[in-house]
């Protein structure tokens, strides 16, 4: 017996190939890129005269005076940012899940997630800088400062501001992943049982729910770790400069007109990959240790307490992290309209639209380019995702755990490690430096997010609607187009919005695949960082945020309008 | 029509080697065969096999013959077997009228003709003027009637019922049950009812087959 939709058509059947194609699109470039990094790292790049395997590039790398510092920075920022984000997220869930406050947090999540990393980082920078809003608010009445203090807060050598910038953006991401995991486990039951046995809510949650939740969010956590270790745009804005983080230094070498530095850049990219793998292994060991201690803690039977303290602390942490983004954006808004604004005034002397007017002409083509790239990449990702999910149904191609790992390959293998190689390959094949190349590379990163956000709702659809429609005379395609997709309009639009936001946020892929010739809002905004003109930066960062946010708004309003008289679809 | 009725010929359905369903029977036009059994006994699996949507995880053998035609290898949409589930499963994105139009065969041509046909159908189930309503705003009994009518409009040659009355309260259950069986008898449709409710079996009045 074949599944109901597998046979009967004489047309060439493309659908069964969709999963394979999708995996190829995600994993192929990563593998090719890593190979493209590997060869020059060991001195092999015939086009630049490298024909023999040597370790010269590695020797150069380890002779570079900044190597220790840059490597340590990469590891510490990654581990600390990931630990803090995970801690905040699990404390919030432990202390608040199921409460009214939690639903407020849930609702605030999507807009916070849609804020691009670069915009959030600029916002945070303008808050915490010596001349930022926080210092202004406390001056001179509290601090006595009448000029910005000469302290290195931004781009501090320890990478603390970089870590802060990462945490405020990773908390919403991990929280979203945790919520998805929580909805699959009957958490309320487990916690209520624990509470009936006399456990305090927080310890009850950590003892009964957390282990199962963590098993589900492990891959996202790994992605956060790898991302935090190798992020470029946030590091360019908030990270240390002399030396910068390893990833930033690699980009400098890549962009150097001296092409022979490509060997060094490739070796460094490989070293970065090794650091990420090492950190992941370290994290895994940490997991095992925590699990061991956790078991002993569970076996001890201690009921725990301190619920109120944890509630307070976690809410404070969540609020600070959300406020950093919200006030950051608000700060950008004020700066973009600011006239003369001297320290320590909390607000500018006057407001004007001058900065916006002056840059409007330059903004439009960049907005257009950004939208084209994001739209095409999202459409490709959406099409492939739907084809995969439909193929899964029609042909019984059920993905296993390994397929899930495939989805995370582009998210865990650091961008700098394989994009470096991809660009090296692209230069000598002449495939880079245009919009198509940028779209192709964006698709690699958009695809996993679109898939992850659409898979659950698509699979949760009640298949009996399909049976009924078939029995009423609809074909397989008829069921898909006339019943399933319309019913799933809201999750499809949400997935598209997620994909859109991911594409808009991409910095390194745009820069490398576009060879610096394709300009999006993100590359422009980050390029402005070194100039330090806060008004212009604000204009670009705000535009970037608005463009990323718009699809989320559409994903809420379009179904609300289209299905305004359809109560049954209000919560899909 | 040679040999009218629904014939289930040596139907065996297995999962992981275990036999879930083993059934041979025939249902004459207007008659009802009731299949009873606890949940998980494979009742719904049997129906999925007959309508052609059985999951690939099952292995099944045997033939389904409807009015002399072997429909075992036909795709579901060509079998002309109607089904009603426990839930009404009205398409939530379509209005009541559009739900009925989804069922109505395309052989009824022309917008006006189709609209008239649907208005008549709504009238038959005491829901005149409901065409533009959101199905979600209907009561349980009203939804059940729309689901029944949607299926009848697709002009099925046999009727499968998957515990379709169990969600309704006692009063409505009798009414809907009578309506369904009357319609089936009037149209001369063989009916296969799966249920765990003895009252359903008694109301159906036909032979009872028990799965375990």
Interface residues (C-beta under 8 A of the other chain):
Chain A: X1 X2 X3 X4 X7 X8 X396 X462 X463 X464 X465 X466 X467 X468 X469 X470 X471 X472 X473 X474 X475 X476 X478 X482 X483 X486 X487 X489 X563 X565 X566 X567 X568 X569 X572
Chain B: X48 X51 X52 X53 X54 X55 X56 X57 X58 X59 X60 X75 X76 X77 X79 X81 X82 X83 X85 X87 X89 X90 X91 X92 X93 X95 X102 X103 X105 X134 X135 X136 X137 X150 X151 X154 X156
